Amino acid sequence: MALISTSQLADRLHDPKLRILDARWYLDPSRKGIDAYSAGHIPGAFFADLENDFAGPGGKRGGPLGRHPFPSPAQVQNVIRLYGITAGVKVVAYDDAAGAIASRVWFVLRANGFDDCDVLDGGITKWIAEGREVTTQPPSISTMTDFVVSPRPELVVSKAELFAQKDRALVLDARVLERYRGETEPIDPRAGHIPGARSAPYTSNLTAGPAPVFRPAPELRAHFESVGVSHEVEPIVYCGSGINATHDLLALEIAGFKGRLYGGSWSEWSSDPQLPVATGDQP
């Protein structure tokens, strides 16, 4: 179901057909994922550079493409070869943000035809809390593969496509409620949300506690049904820049639903002064 537990990963840790990707990334530019990786990571893990490997070029704050454009199939093809991802290999992605970053890896691979990727439930936070092994040594396995991506463009919606569909589609906003309401906007040009979008913060997918994990499938199913999701109504999900929205998409998968990503998300939408913005609690 696209999740793997820490105990399940520990049992497979030395499987030569396993590829582990450390996807730690931080919005705060003073913090670097590579520094966290270098200080200690799960044995065998590669560092997955979110901005260079799992986002396309041209992204910037206030830019017309948004902060993290969805990567092209050609870029993903190169990434897949870099990490030795091929048929028969299982990929496990993790972060220290309860899956909010690692889910981007899962979705990018899925959108390019590679389905055997799981997100580590609880991430390295839970892994360390359980006293499991970490290392500062880089992996020493052979990479480079002949896997050819098979893009699924229907999973990613463009700004033009969303604008054309927004009045009849179910659109979910995965950002925290304060940003949805427009009470604060720490990074993008305008505050608020896409008119008609319903609030579905990715944090609602998680249990409470110091090492949160995804809520059970029945709870997630009820949660998404409460905002209008059904097997007949598949949502388009967005967030700030197309990262945390994939957490909602993973939670939808766990709940037995399907969804699509608005790749440019709020960072792209709010950068276009001709597009409308709504504020407050209501869509």
C-alpha positions as CSV (number, residue, x, y, z in Angstrom):
1,M,0.0,0.0,0.0
2,A,3.0,2.3,-0.6
3,L,4.1,2.3,3.0
4,I,6.7,0.2,4.8
5,S,7.2,0.0,8.5
6,T,10.6,0.5,10.3
7,S,10.5,-3.2,11.3
8,Q,9.8,-4.3,7.7
9,L,12.7,-2.2,6.4
10,A,15.0,-3.5,9.1
11,D,14.3,-7.1,8.0
12,R,15.2,-6.2,4.4
13,L,18.0,-3.8,5.1
14,H,20.7,-5.8,3.4
15,D,18.6,-7.0,0.4
16,P,20.7,-6.3,-2.8
17,K,17.4,-5.5,-4.6
18,L,16.6,-2.6,-2.2
19,R,17.3,1.0,-3.0
20,I,16.9,3.4,-0.1
21,L,16.6,7.1,-0.7
22,D,17.1,9.8,2.0
23,A,14.8,12.6,0.9
24,R,15.4,15.0,3.7
25,W,14.8,18.7,2.7
26,Y,14.0,21.9,4.5
27,L,12.1,25.0,3.5
28,D,14.6,26.9,5.7
29,P,17.6,27.6,3.4
30,S,19.9,27.5,6.4
31,R,19.2,23.8,6.8
32,K,20.5,21.4,4.2
33,G,19.3,17.8,3.6
34,I,22.8,16.7,2.6
35,D,24.1,17.9,6.0
36,A,21.5,15.8,7.8
37,Y,22.4,12.8,5.6
38,S,26.1,13.2,6.2
39,A,25.5,13.4,10.0
40,G,23.8,10.0,9.9
41,H,21.5,8.0,7.6
42,I,20.0,4.6,7.3
43,P,22.6,2.1,6.1
44,G,22.6,1.7,2.3
45,A,20.7,5.0,1.7
46,F,21.6,7.4,-1.1
47,F,20.9,11.1,-0.6
48,A,18.0,12.1,-2.9
49,D,18.5,15.8,-3.8
50,L,14.9,17.0,-3.9
51,E,15.5,20.3,-5.7
52,N,17.9,18.9,-8.3
53,D,16.7,15.4,-8.8
54,F,13.0,15.5,-8.1
55,A,12.1,19.0,-9.3
56,G,12.6,20.5,-12.7
57,P,14.8,23.5,-13.5
58,G,13.6,27.1,-13.4
59,G,11.9,27.0,-10.1
60,K,12.1,30.0,-7.8
61,R,10.1,32.0,-5.3
62,G,7.6,34.2,-7.2
63,G,8.7,32.7,-10.5
64,P,6.2,31.8,-13.2
65,L,6.9,28.1,-12.9
66,G,6.5,27.9,-9.2
67,R,9.2,26.9,-6.7
68,H,9.5,23.2,-7.6
69,P,8.3,22.4,-11.2
70,F,7.5,18.8,-11.8
71,P,10.5,17.1,-13.4
72,S,10.5,16.0,-17.0
73,P,10.6,12.3,-17.9
74,A,14.1,12.7,-19.3
75,Q,15.2,14.1,-15.9
76,V,13.6,11.3,-14.0
77,Q,15.2,8.8,-16.4
78,N,18.6,10.1,-15.4
79,V,17.7,10.0,-11.7
80,I,16.5,6.4,-12.0
81,R,19.8,5.4,-13.5
82,L,21.8,7.3,-10.9
83,Y,20.3,5.3,-8.1
84,G,20.2,1.9,-9.9
85,I,16.4,1.8,-9.9
86,T,15.2,-1.0,-12.3
87,A,12.6,-3.7,-12.6
88,G,12.8,-6.1,-9.6
89,V,14.2,-3.4,-7.3
90,K,12.2,-2.0,-4.4
91,V,12.7,1.7,-3.6
92,V,12.1,3.0,0.0
93,A,12.1,6.8,0.5
94,Y,12.3,8.4,3.9
95,D,12.6,11.8,5.5
96,D,12.3,13.4,9.0
97,A,9.0,15.0,8.2
98,A,6.6,12.1,8.6
99,G,6.7,11.5,4.9
100,A,5.9,15.0,3.7
101,I,9.0,15.1,1.6
102,A,9.6,11.4,0.8
103,S,6.1,11.2,-0.7
104,R,7.3,13.4,-3.5
105,V,9.9,10.7,-4.5
106,W,7.1,8.1,-4.4
107,F,4.8,10.2,-6.6
108,V,7.5,11.2,-9.1
109,L,8.5,7.6,-9.6
110,R,4.9,6.5,-9.9
111,A,4.1,9.3,-12.4
112,N,6.9,7.9,-14.6
113,G,5.9,4.2,-14.5
114,F,7.8,2.9,-11.5
115,D,5.4,1.5,-8.9
116,D,7.5,-0.5,-6.5
117,C,8.3,2.4,-4.2
118,D,7.3,2.7,-0.5
119,V,7.6,5.5,2.0
120,L,9.0,4.7,5.3
121,D,6.2,5.2,7.8
122,G,7.6,7.5,10.6
123,G,10.8,8.1,8.7
124,I,14.2,8.3,10.2
125,T,12.6,10.0,13.2
126,K,10.9,6.7,14.2
127,W,13.9,4.7,13.1
128,I,16.2,6.5,15.4
129,A,13.7,6.6,18.3
130,E,13.6,2.8,18.1
131,G,17.4,2.6,18.5
132,R,18.1,1.3,15.0
133,E,21.4,1.6,13.2
134,V,22.5,4.7,11.3
135,T,25.8,5.3,9.5
136,T,27.8,8.1,8.0
137,Q,29.1,5.8,5.2
138,P,27.8,6.2,1.7
139,P,26.4,3.1,-0.1
140,S,28.7,1.0,-2.1
141,I,26.3,-0.8,-4.4
142,S,26.5,-0.7,-8.2
143,T,24.0,1.6,-9.9
144,M,23.2,2.4,-13.6
145,T,20.3,0.5,-15.1
146,D,18.4,0.1,-18.3
147,F,15.0,0.9,-16.9
148,V,13.0,3.1,-19.3
149,V,10.4,5.5,-17.8
150,S,6.8,5.2,-18.9
151,P,5.3,8.7,-18.2
152,R,1.7,8.9,-16.9
153,P,0.9,12.6,-17.7
154,E,-2.7,12.2,-16.6
155,L,-1.4,12.2,-13.0
156,V,-0.1,15.7,-13.1
157,V,-2.3,18.7,-13.9
158,S,-1.0,22.0,-15.4
159,K,-2.1,25.5,-14.4
160,A,-4.2,25.8,-17.6
161,E,-5.8,22.4,-17.0
162,L,-6.7,23.3,-13.5
163,F,-8.1,26.7,-14.4
164,A,-10.3,25.0,-17.0
165,Q,-11.5,22.4,-14.5
166,K,-11.6,24.2,-11.2
167,D,-15.3,25.1,-11.2
168,R,-16.4,21.4,-11.6
169,A,-13.4,19.5,-10.1
170,L,-12.8,18.6,-6.5
171,V,-9.6,20.5,-5.6
172,L,-7.9,19.9,-2.2
173,D,-5.4,22.2,-0.6
174,A,-2.8,20.3,1.5
175,R,-1.3,23.3,3.2
176,V,-1.8,24.2,6.9
177,L,-5.1,25.9,7.6
178,E,-3.6,29.3,8.3
179,R,-2.1,29.5,4.8
180,Y,-5.4,28.2,3.3
181,R,-7.3,30.9,5.0
182,G,-4.8,33.6,3.9
183,E,-3.9,34.5,7.5
184,T,-0.2,34.1,6.7
185,E,1.9,33.5,3.7
186,P,5.6,33.0,4.5
187,I,7.0,32.3,1.1
188,D,4.7,32.8,-1.9
189,P,3.6,36.1,-3.5
190,R,-0.1,36.2,-2.4
191,A,-2.0,34.7,0.6
192,G,-5.1,32.6,0.3
193,H,-6.2,29.6,-1.8
194,I,-7.5,28.7,-5.2
195,P,-11.2,29.6,-5.4
196,G,-13.3,26.5,-4.9
197,A,-10.5,24.4,-3.2
198,R,-11.3,22.7,0.0
199,S,-8.8,22.5,2.9
200,A,-7.2,19.1,3.5
201,P,-4.0,19.7,5.4
202,Y,-1.5,16.9,5.0
203,T,-1.0,16.9,8.8
204,S,-4.5,15.5,9.1
205,N,-3.2,12.3,7.6
206,L,-1.0,11.6,10.7
207,T,-1.2,10.4,14.2
208,A,-0.2,12.6,17.1
209,G,3.1,12.2,19.0
210,P,6.9,12.8,18.5
211,A,7.2,10.2,15.7
212,P,3.9,10.5,13.8
213,V,2.8,7.8,11.3
214,F,0.0,7.6,8.8
215,R,-3.4,7.1,10.3
216,P,-5.1,3.7,9.6
217,A,-6.8,3.3,6.2
218,P,-10.4,3.4,7.6
219,E,-9.7,6.7,9.3
220,L,-8.1,8.2,6.2
221,R,-11.0,7.0,4.1
222,A,-13.5,8.7,6.4
223,H,-11.4,11.9,6.5
224,F,-11.3,12.2,2.7
225,E,-15.0,11.3,2.3
226,S,-15.7,14.2,4.6
227,V,-14.2,16.6,2.1
228,G,-16.0,15.1,-0.9
229,V,-13.7,12.3,-2.2
230,S,-15.2,9.2,-3.5
231,H,-14.4,6.5,-6.1
232,E,-16.4,8.6,-8.6
233,V,-14.9,12.0,-7.6
234,E,-11.1,12.0,-7.7
235,P,-9.5,15.1,-6.4
236,I,-6.8,17.4,-7.8
237,V,-4.4,18.2,-4.9
238,Y,-2.0,21.1,-4.5
239,C,0.1,22.6,-1.7
240,G,2.8,25.3,-1.7
241,S,5.0,23.9,-4.4
242,G,3.9,20.4,-5.2
243,I,5.8,18.6,-2.4
244,N,3.5,18.2,0.6
245,A,0.5,17.6,-1.7
246,T,2.0,14.2,-2.5
247,H,1.5,13.3,1.2
248,D,-2.3,13.7,0.6
249,L,-2.0,11.6,-2.6
250,L,-0.2,8.9,-0.7
251,A,-2.8,9.0,2.0
252,L,-5.5,8.8,-0.6
253,E,-3.8,5.7,-2.0
254,I,-3.8,4.2,1.5
255,A,-7.5,5.0,1.8
256,G,-8.3,3.3,-1.5
257,F,-8.8,6.4,-3.5
258,K,-7.0,8.0,-6.5
259,G,-6.0,11.6,-7.1
260,R,-3.9,13.9,-9.3
261,L,-1.3,16.6,-8.5
262,Y,-1.4,20.2,-9.6
263,G,2.3,20.4,-10.2
264,G,2.9,24.1,-9.9
265,S,0.7,24.4,-6.8
266,W,0.2,27.7,-5.0
267,S,3.6,29.0,-5.7
268,E,2.8,29.0,-9.5
269,W,-0.9,30.1,-9.1
270,S,-0.2,33.0,-6.7
271,S,2.6,34.2,-9.0
272,D,0.1,34.9,-11.8
273,P,-1.6,38.2,-11.0
274,Q,-4.4,37.4,-13.4
275,L,-5.6,34.4,-11.5
276,P,-8.2,34.8,-8.7
277,V,-7.5,34.2,-5.0
278,A,-9.9,33.3,-2.2
279,T,-9.4,33.8,1.6
280,G,-11.2,32.6,4.7
281,D,-12.5,29.2,5.8
282,Q,-14.8,28.6,2.8
283,P,-13.8,27.3,-0.7
